[in-house]
Amino acid sequence: MKNGTKTILIILMLIGLLSAVILYRYRHRIINRIKRLQQKENITKELGSCPGCAILFPDNVAKHEKAYARGEGITPQRTDAGLIKLLKQNTLLKLKSNEYYIIRPMLHAKPYILPKGKKFITALAALYAQKCKQKRLAYVPFTITSVTRSKAGVEQLKKSNGNAIDNSAHLKGKTFDVSYRAFNGNHAQNKLFIQALQDLRKQKKCYVKYERNGCLHITVN
């Protein structure tokens, strides 16, 4: 092997060794940078399903608690049996799928809500339908994924959902979740639904929190 070739190989080996040392030294920064880029990509994808929602719907736990400050909510029930009892007493009303919204099967909640909550959902559907009519678009029902929970339901949910908390607004009867993913590619209708919800929030009829797990967390005011 010629001396010149040998020198080049040695230089390349030294460069490779130096690069490996630098990469090892800054490996944590590099890994964290990659994770941030992946998170940014995931957030961008989510915002595509719910355009502008992170900015439009920032209401935190304290805001949702304000909706219950007047004592309108139910006393949190220990088990689902307590919620069923309130349903039989007509304190809570049962939501059923219809032409305006779909009630998805619920593992950790019951599709029961206070009358004021059901009235709000009807108003939301009517406003959304009006916007669809104005744009000459077919109405696509929105999907409700969770409504009122018992304490036992919250405990079960906490095992699989990082958004679940002990003092959940879902315990009190005026809170429900709508899936922004369930519009299944009907982006125009999804956008109009978001506008309708935004209008009602501006009128202080509700508080809304955008959640990256696919839901809009809504409490009627």
C-alpha positions in Angstrom: 0.0 0.0 0.0 1.4 3.4 -1.0 2.2 5.9 1.7 -0.3 8.4 0.4 -3.1 5.9 0.5 -2.1 4.8 4.0 -2.1 8.4 5.2 -5.6 9.0 3.8 -6.9 5.8 5.5 -5.4 6.9 8.8 -7.0 10.4 8.5 -10.4 8.8 7.7 -10.1 6.5 10.7 -9.2 9.4 13.0 -12.2 11.4 11.6 -14.5 8.5 12.2 -13.1 8.0 15.8 -13.5 11.7 16.5 -17.0 11.7 15.2 -17.9 8.7 17.4 -16.5 10.5 20.4 -18.5 13.6 19.7 -21.7 11.7 19.0 -21.3 9.7 22.3 -20.6 12.9 24.3 -23.7 14.6 22.9 -25.8 11.6 22.5 -28.5 12.7 25.0 -28.9 16.1 23.3 -29.2 14.3 19.9 -31.8 11.8 21.2 -33.8 14.6 22.9 -33.7 16.6 19.6 -35.0 13.7 17.7 -37.8 13.2 20.2 -38.8 16.9 20.0 -38.9 16.7 16.2 -41.1 13.6 16.4 -43.4 15.3 18.9 -43.6 18.4 16.7 -44.6 16.1 13.7 -47.2 14.3 15.8 -48.7 17.7 17.0 -48.8 18.9 13.4 -50.7 15.8 12.4 -53.2 16.2 15.3 -53.8 19.9 14.4 -54.6 18.8 10.9 -57.5 16.8 12.5 -58.5 19.8 14.6 -57.2 22.9 12.9 -56.4 25.7 15.4 -57.9 23.8 18.3 -54.9 24.1 20.6 -55.2 27.9 20.4 -59.0 28.1 20.2 -59.8 25.8 23.2 -57.2 26.3 26.0 -59.6 26.1 29.0 -57.8 24.4 31.9 -59.1 22.4 34.9 -59.8 25.5 36.9 -62.0 27.0 34.1 -64.1 23.8 33.9 -64.5 23.9 37.7 -66.0 27.4 37.3 -69.0 25.9 35.5 -69.9 24.1 38.7 -69.4 27.0 41.1 -73.1 27.7 41.2 -73.8 24.2 42.5 -75.4 22.9 39.3 -73.4 19.7 39.2 -74.3 16.3 40.8 -72.5 14.9 43.8 -69.8 12.6 42.5 -71.0 9.0 42.7 -68.8 6.2 44.1 -70.0 3.7 41.5 -72.0 3.5 38.3 -74.9 2.3 40.4 -75.2 5.8 41.8 -75.4 7.3 38.3 -78.1 4.8 37.4 -80.1 5.8 40.4 -79.9 9.5 39.4 -81.0 8.5 35.9 -84.1 6.7 37.4 -84.8 9.9 39.4 -84.6 12.0 36.2 -81.8 14.0 37.7 -79.7 12.8 34.8 -81.0 12.2 31.2 -79.7 9.5 28.9 -78.1 10.5 25.6 -78.9 8.3 22.6 -77.5 8.3 19.1 -79.6 10.2 16.5 -79.3 12.0 13.2 -77.3 14.8 14.8 -74.8 13.0 17.0 -73.5 9.5 17.7 -73.0 8.1 21.2 -70.0 5.8 21.2 -70.0 2.8 23.6 -68.3 3.9 26.9 -66.1 1.7 29.1 -65.5 4.1 31.9 -68.5 6.4 31.7 -72.3 6.5 31.3 -74.1 8.5 28.5 -76.0 10.4 31.2 -76.1 14.2 31.5 -77.9 16.9 33.3 -80.8 18.5 31.4 -78.8 21.7 30.9 -76.1 19.6 29.3 -78.5 17.9 26.9 -80.0 21.3 26.0 -76.5 22.6 25.1 -75.8 19.6 22.9 -79.0 20.2 21.1 -78.1 23.8 20.6 -74.6 22.9 19.4 -76.0 20.4 16.8 -78.5 23.0 15.6 -75.8 25.7 15.1 -73.5 23.2 13.4 -76.3 22.1 11.1 -77.0 25.7 10.3 -73.4 26.3 9.2 -73.5 23.1 7.1 -76.7 24.4 5.4 -75.1 27.8 4.7 -72.2 26.1 3.0 -74.4 23.6 1.2 -72.7 20.7 2.8 -74.2 17.4 4.0 -74.5 17.2 7.8 -72.0 14.7 9.3 -73.0 13.7 12.9 -70.4 14.4 15.6 -69.4 11.7 18.0 -69.6 11.9 21.8 -67.1 9.5 23.4 -67.5 10.1 27.1 -70.0 11.8 29.4 -70.5 11.3 33.2 -68.2 9.1 35.2 -68.3 7.6 38.7 -65.2 7.7 41.0 -64.7 4.0 40.2 -64.8 4.8 36.4 -62.2 7.5 36.9 -59.9 5.2 38.8 -60.1 2.6 36.0 -59.5 5.3 33.3 -56.4 6.6 35.1 -54.7 3.3 34.4 -54.7 3.9 30.6 -55.4 7.7 30.1 -52.9 10.3 31.3 -55.6 13.0 31.1 -57.8 11.4 33.8 -57.6 13.1 37.2 -59.3 12.5 40.5 -61.2 15.7 40.5 -62.6 15.2 37.0 -65.3 17.5 35.7 -66.8 14.3 34.2 -67.9 13.4 37.8 -70.4 16.2 38.0 -72.9 15.9 35.1 -72.3 18.7 32.7 -69.1 17.5 30.9 -68.7 15.5 27.8 -66.1 14.7 25.2 -66.4 14.9 21.4 -64.0 13.1 19.1 -62.5 15.4 16.4 -61.0 12.4 14.7 -64.4 10.8 14.1 -65.3 13.1 11.2 -63.3 10.6 9.2 -61.8 12.9 6.6 -64.8 15.2 6.3 -62.6 18.2 6.9 -65.1 20.9 5.8 -67.7 19.6 8.3 -65.1 19.2 11.0 -64.1 22.8 10.5 -67.7 24.0 10.7 -68.3 22.0 13.9 -65.2 23.7 15.4 -66.6 27.1 14.4 -70.0 26.3 16.0 -68.3 25.2 19.3 -66.1 28.3 19.2 -69.2 30.5 18.8 -70.8 29.0 21.9 -67.6 29.3 23.9 -67.4 33.0 22.9 -70.9 33.4 24.2 -69.7 31.9 27.5 -72.0 28.9 27.1 -69.2 26.4 27.7 -65.5 25.8 28.4 -63.5 23.7 26.0 -60.1 22.0 26.3 -58.3 20.6 23.3 -56.8 17.2 24.1 -54.2 15.5 21.9 -55.8 12.1 22.6 -58.4 12.9 19.9 -61.1 14.7 22.0 -62.5 18.1 22.8 -63.3 18.2 26.5 -66.5 20.3 27.0 -68.2 21.6 30.1 -71.5 23.4 29.8 -71.5 26.7 31.7 
